[in-house]
Amino acid sequence: MTAHDISFSVPFVHRLRFTFDIAGDDFKTLLDLLEPGGDAVPKVMIVVDQDLLEACPAVDALARRLDVCGQVQLVRADESPIACVLQGGEAVKNDSAGVDRLLSLINQHDLDRRSYVIAIGGGAVLDAAGYAAAIAHRGVRLIRLPSTTLAQDDSGVGVKNAINYFGKKNWVGTFAVPWAVINDRSLIQTLPDRDFRCGFSEAVKVSLLKSREDFDFLCDHAKQIADRDMDIAFDAIRRSCLWHLKHITQGGDPFEALEARPLDFGHWSAHKMEPLSGYRIRHGEAVGIGVALDCIYSSKVHGMPMDQAMAVCRCMHDLGLPLWDQTLDQAQVLMDGLEEFRQHLGGRLTVTMLRGVGEPIDVHDIDKEAMLESVLDLKRISHSLAPAAC
């Protein structure tokens, strides 16, 4: 018997751009990312979130400008420069039809590994399009243009793609580094208020893990963000996105091979609340509730100062996010989410909690009685604050 265990690493480049008007003055930022395939101009297929296409004129303008620029070979759908329009929201992830449609288009138009799928939309559309791009030819280049605050400050810069299966979040998916991510301010201008506010729960989450300074910034400016002060909101997105990117590229575990997933703080319950609600509750709302819940639990069990946990609750409230959902009344069912979370991780249960802001710890057991008490405490706290619109 002989054994040969050889460690090796694969170099990746994660390209992140922040722009203000991708269909206008910043158009060249996108063009510069489209490298020719040998002697040929790059082949490009645009995939767009239907809700965004109807609400944001910049999307159609961007597609038409790509179509006439003479520097790409654009896959068209009849008279439209947009090859595929997908229904936005969780529906596109609950059914594999969207992914199958994208794979058919990639095959039909002979896209290859040096071709590009440009996905423009919210996190769900980016997930579905990213999954299709990752499995076609074992990887067609993907450029993401996130159009929600949630996707811009968190998932859009990630290296995960997935759809839901068996009634479970992100059960089928891949790890794949996007060719590039462009966070463009014009794409979030037309978001409804509810969806605009949702994304900032992930900004609170990552600041709790990484930076007391950024957590204080969010607390101090939460009401201005909720009121859509775009200079402050885009700065908050930038800070959050850069923390997520730094963790992915420098945290030593981009493909989550280890036990701990710090960026999933607050998510074990969020991922259970969403299907329990029939996806009535937005992902960002579920994460906000889950983060607040785990902060209260951390104050009971792991020494997080209660005033910090309360500051998290007030921050979420000031951002216009709910702190309670009726799915939490099914607390015993909610606890099943811990086992599903363990299965998703593989191996033993590992959940990130906090000793304080900027002091994450990994724990392998949850005191169920203390967690159920934390649920009741959260309900009381949510009722003590003025209800947030959702």
C-alpha positions in Angstrom: 0.0 0.0 0.0 1.3 3.5 -0.8 -0.3 6.8 0.0 0.2 10.2 -1.7 -1.4 13.2 0.1 -0.5 16.4 -1.7 -1.8 19.7 -0.6 -2.4 22.3 -3.4 -4.2 25.6 -3.8 -6.0 27.1 -6.7 -5.5 30.8 -7.4 -8.7 32.9 -7.8 -9.3 36.6 -8.4 -12.4 38.1 -6.9 -13.2 41.3 -8.8 -15.5 43.7 -7.0 -16.5 47.1 -8.3 -18.7 49.9 -6.8 -20.4 52.1 -9.4 -23.1 54.8 -9.5 -24.6 54.5 -13.0 -23.6 51.3 -14.8 -25.8 52.1 -17.8 -24.3 55.6 -18.1 -21.0 57.0 -17.0 -19.8 53.7 -15.5 -20.5 51.5 -18.5 -16.8 51.0 -19.3 -16.4 49.3 -15.9 -18.5 46.4 -17.2 -16.8 46.4 -20.6 -13.4 46.2 -19.1 -14.4 43.0 -17.3 -15.3 41.2 -20.5 -12.1 39.6 -21.7 -12.0 38.4 -25.3 -12.0 34.6 -25.9 -8.9 34.2 -27.9 -9.3 36.2 -31.1 -13.1 36.4 -30.8 -15.2 39.0 -29.0 -16.7 37.5 -25.8 -20.1 35.9 -26.0 -22.5 37.3 -23.4 -25.9 36.2 -22.1 -27.9 38.6 -20.0 -30.3 37.2 -17.3 -32.6 39.6 -15.5 -35.0 39.6 -12.6 -38.5 40.3 -13.9 -39.5 42.6 -11.1 -36.3 44.6 -11.6 -36.8 44.9 -15.4 -40.3 46.3 -14.9 -39.2 48.8 -12.2 -35.7 50.0 -13.3 -35.2 51.6 -16.7 -31.4 51.3 -16.2 -31.5 47.5 -16.8 -33.0 47.8 -20.3 -30.7 50.7 -21.1 -27.6 48.7 -20.0 -28.6 45.7 -22.2 -29.2 47.9 -25.3 -25.9 49.6 -24.8 -24.1 46.3 -24.6 -26.0 45.2 -27.8 -24.7 48.2 -29.9 -21.2 48.6 -28.4 -19.6 46.3 -30.9 -17.3 44.7 -28.3 -19.4 41.6 -27.4 -21.5 38.9 -29.1 -24.8 39.2 -27.3 -27.2 36.3 -27.0 -30.7 37.6 -28.0 -34.3 36.6 -27.4 -36.1 37.6 -30.6 -35.9 41.4 -30.6 -34.6 41.8 -27.1 -31.0 42.0 -26.0 -32.0 40.3 -22.8 -31.8 36.5 -23.3 -33.7 35.4 -20.2 -36.1 37.0 -17.7 -36.7 35.1 -14.5 -39.3 35.6 -11.9 -37.7 37.2 -8.8 -38.0 36.1 -5.2 -37.9 32.7 -3.6 -40.1 31.2 -6.3 -37.2 30.9 -8.8 -35.3 28.8 -6.2 -38.3 26.6 -5.2 -38.6 25.2 -8.7 -35.7 23.9 -10.9 -37.5 25.1 -14.1 -35.5 28.4 -14.1 -32.2 26.6 -13.9 -33.2 24.1 -16.6 -34.2 27.0 -18.9 -30.9 28.7 -18.4 -29.0 25.5 -19.1 -31.0 25.1 -22.3 -30.1 28.6 -23.4 -26.4 28.1 -22.6 -26.5 24.9 -24.7 -28.6 26.4 -27.5 -26.3 29.4 -28.0 -23.0 27.5 -27.5 -21.7 29.4 -24.6 -18.4 28.0 -23.3 -16.0 28.5 -20.4 -14.8 31.8 -21.8 -18.4 33.1 -22.3 -20.2 35.3 -19.7 -23.5 35.1 -18.0 -24.4 38.5 -16.7 -27.0 38.1 -14.0 -28.9 41.2 -12.9 -31.3 40.9 -10.0 -31.9 40.0 -6.4 -30.2 37.3 -4.5 -32.6 34.5 -5.5 -32.1 35.2 -9.2 -28.4 35.5 -8.7 -28.4 32.1 -6.9 -30.4 30.4 -9.7 -28.4 31.9 -12.5 -25.1 31.3 -10.7 -26.0 27.7 -10.1 -26.7 27.2 -13.8 -23.5 29.0 -14.8 -21.5 26.9 -12.4 -22.6 23.5 -13.6 -22.7 24.3 -17.4 -19.3 23.1 -18.8 -18.3 22.9 -15.1 -18.2 26.7 -15.1 -19.2 29.6 -17.4 -18.0 33.0 -16.2 -20.5 34.7 -14.1 -20.8 38.5 -13.6 -23.3 39.5 -10.9 -25.0 42.9 -10.7 -27.0 42.6 -7.5 -30.1 44.8 -7.5 -31.2 44.5 -3.8 -29.5 45.9 -0.7 -29.3 42.3 0.7 -27.5 41.0 -2.4 -25.2 44.0 -2.6 -24.0 43.9 1.0 -23.9 40.2 1.4 -24.8 37.3 -0.9 -23.8 39.0 -4.2 -20.1 39.0 -3.3 -20.2 35.4 -2.0 -19.0 32.2 -3.6 -22.2 30.2 -3.2 -25.0 29.4 -5.6 -28.0 27.2 -4.8 -31.7 26.5 -5.2 -34.1 25.0 -2.6 -34.9 21.3 -2.6 -37.0 19.0 -0.3 -38.5 22.2 1.3 -35.0 23.1 2.5 -33.0 26.3 1.8 -30.1 26.0 -0.5 -30.0 22.2 -0.5 -28.7 21.9 -4.0 -25.9 24.1 -5.0 -22.2 24.8 -5.7 -19.3 26.8 -4.5 -18.0 28.9 -7.4 -16.1 32.2 -7.4 -17.9 34.8 -9.6 -15.8 36.3 -12.4 -16.9 39.7 -11.1 -19.4 41.6 -8.9 -20.6 45.1 -9.6 -22.5 46.9 -6.9 -24.3 49.7 -8.7 -26.2 52.4 -6.9 -28.7 53.0 -9.6 -30.0 49.4 -9.4 -31.3 49.8 -5.9 -33.0 53.1 -6.3 -36.4 51.7 -7.3 -36.6 49.0 -4.6 -39.8 49.1 -2.5 -39.1 50.3 1.1 -39.5 46.9 2.6 -37.0 45.3 0.3 -34.6 48.2 0.6 -34.5 47.9 4.4 -34.3 44.1 4.5 -30.7 44.0 3.3 -29.3 45.8 6.3 -29.9 43.0 8.7 -26.9 41.3 7.1 -24.8 44.5 7.5 -25.7 44.4 11.3 -24.8 40.7 11.4 -21.3 41.1 9.9 -20.6 44.2 12.0 -21.4 42.2 15.1 -18.8 39.7 14.0 -16.1 42.0 12.8 -16.3 45.6 13.8 -17.6 47.6 16.8 -17.0 50.8 14.8 -19.3 49.6 12.0 -21.9 48.4 14.4 -22.0 51.8 16.1 -22.2 53.4 12.6 -25.3 51.3 11.8 -26.9 52.1 15.2 -26.2 55.8 14.8 -27.6 56.0 11.2 -30.3 53.3 11.2 -33.2 55.7 10.9 -31.5 57.6 8.0 -30.9 54.3 6.2 -34.5 53.3 6.7 -35.5 56.8 5.3 -33.3 56.0 2.3 -30.5 58.5 2.7 -28.6 57.0 -0.2 -25.1 58.4 0.6 -25.3 56.8 4.1 -27.0 53.6 2.9 -24.5 53.0 0.1 -21.7 53.6 2.5 -23.2 51.0 4.8 -23.5 48.6 1.9 -19.8 49.1 1.0 -18.6 48.5 4.5 -20.7 45.3 4.9 -19.7 44.0 1.4 -16.0 44.6 2.1 -16.2 42.7 5.4 -17.9 39.8 3.7 -15.3 39.8 0.9 -12.4 40.0 3.4 -13.8 37.0 5.3 -14.2 34.9 2.1 -10.8 35.7 0.6 -8.8 35.9 3.8 -10.7 33.8 6.3 -9.0 30.6 5.3 -12.3 28.7 4.5 -14.0 30.1 1.4 -15.7 26.9 0.5 -16.8 26.2 4.1 -14.9 22.9 4.5 -14.4 23.6 8.2 -17.0 23.3 11.0 -17.6 26.9 11.6 -19.6 29.3 9.4 -19.4 32.7 11.2 -21.2 34.5 8.3 -24.2 32.3 9.1 -24.7 33.9 12.5 -28.4 34.2 13.2 -29.2 32.0 10.2 -30.1 28.6 11.8 -33.5 30.0 12.8 -33.8 32.3 9.8 -33.6 29.3 7.4 -36.3 27.6 9.4 -38.6 30.6 9.7 -38.7 31.2 5.9 -40.3 27.9 4.9 -42.4 27.8 8.0 -43.9 31.1 6.8 -44.4 29.9 3.3 -41.7 32.4 2.4 -44.1 35.2 3.4 -41.2 36.6 5.5 -38.3 38.0 3.6 -34.8 36.5 4.1 -33.5 39.7 5.4 -36.3 40.0 7.9 -35.8 36.4 9.0 -32.1 37.1 9.5 -32.8 40.2 11.5 -35.0 38.2 13.8 -32.5 35.4 14.0 -29.6 37.7 14.8 -31.6 39.4 17.6 -32.6 36.0 19.0 -29.0 34.7 19.1 -27.8 38.0 20.7 -30.4 37.5 23.5 -29.4 33.9 23.8 -25.7 34.9 23.9 -26.5 37.3 26.7 -28.1 34.5 28.7 -25.4 31.8 28.1 -22.2 33.3 26.7 -21.7 36.6 28.6 -22.7 39.1 25.9 -23.7 42.3 27.8 -27.5 42.6 27.8 -27.2 46.3 26.8 -25.4 45.2 23.6 -28.2 42.7 22.8 -30.7 45.4 23.4 -28.8 47.7 21.1 -29.0 45.1 18.4 -32.8 44.9 18.8 -33.1 48.7 18.7 -30.9 48.9 15.6 -33.0 46.3 13.8 -36.2 48.2 14.8 -34.8 51.6 13.7 -33.9 50.0 10.4 -37.6 49.3 9.9 -37.2 45.6 10.4 -39.5 43.3 12.4 -38.3 41.7 15.6 -41.0 39.1 15.7 -42.9 36.7 13.4 -45.7 34.4 14.2 -43.6 31.4 13.1 -41.7 31.8 16.4 -44.8 30.7 18.2 -43.9 27.3 16.9 -40.8 27.3 19.0 -40.4 23.6 19.3 -40.7 23.2 15.5 -38.2 26.1 15.1 -35.7 24.1 17.1 -35.7 21.4 14.4 -33.8 24.0 12.4 -30.7 23.2 14.5 -30.6 19.6 13.2 -31.2 20.8 9.6 -28.4 23.3 10.1 -26.1 20.6 11.4 -26.8 18.4 8.4 -26.1 21.3 6.1 -22.8 21.9 7.8 -21.9 18.2 8.0 -20.5 16.6 11.2 -21.3 18.0 14.6 -23.4 21.1 15.2 -21.4 24.3 15.2 -23.2 27.6 15.7 -21.5 31.0 16.0 -22.6 33.1 19.1 -21.2 36.2 20.7 -19.4 37.1 23.9 -19.8 40.7 22.8 -19.7 42.9 19.7 -16.7 41.8 17.7 -16.2 38.7 19.8 -17.6 35.7 18.0 -17.3 32.2 19.5 -18.2 28.8 18.1 -20.4 26.6 20.2 -21.4 22.9 19.7 -24.4 22.7 21.9 -27.5 24.9 22.4 -29.2 25.0 25.7 -32.8 24.5 24.4 -34.4 25.8 27.6 -32.4 29.0 27.4 -33.2 29.3 23.7 -36.9 28.9 24.3 -36.7 31.6 27.0 -34.8 33.8 24.6 -37.7 33.4 22.1 -40.1 34.6 24.8 -37.8 37.5 25.7 -37.6 38.6 22.1 -41.4 38.6 21.8 -41.6 40.8 24.9 -38.9 43.2 23.5 -40.6 43.4 20.1 -43.9 44.3 21.8 -42.1 47.0 23.9 -40.9 48.8 20.8 -43.2 50.4 18.3 -44.0 47.9 15.6 -41.9 48.1 12.5 -43.7 48.1 9.1 -43.0 44.9 7.1 
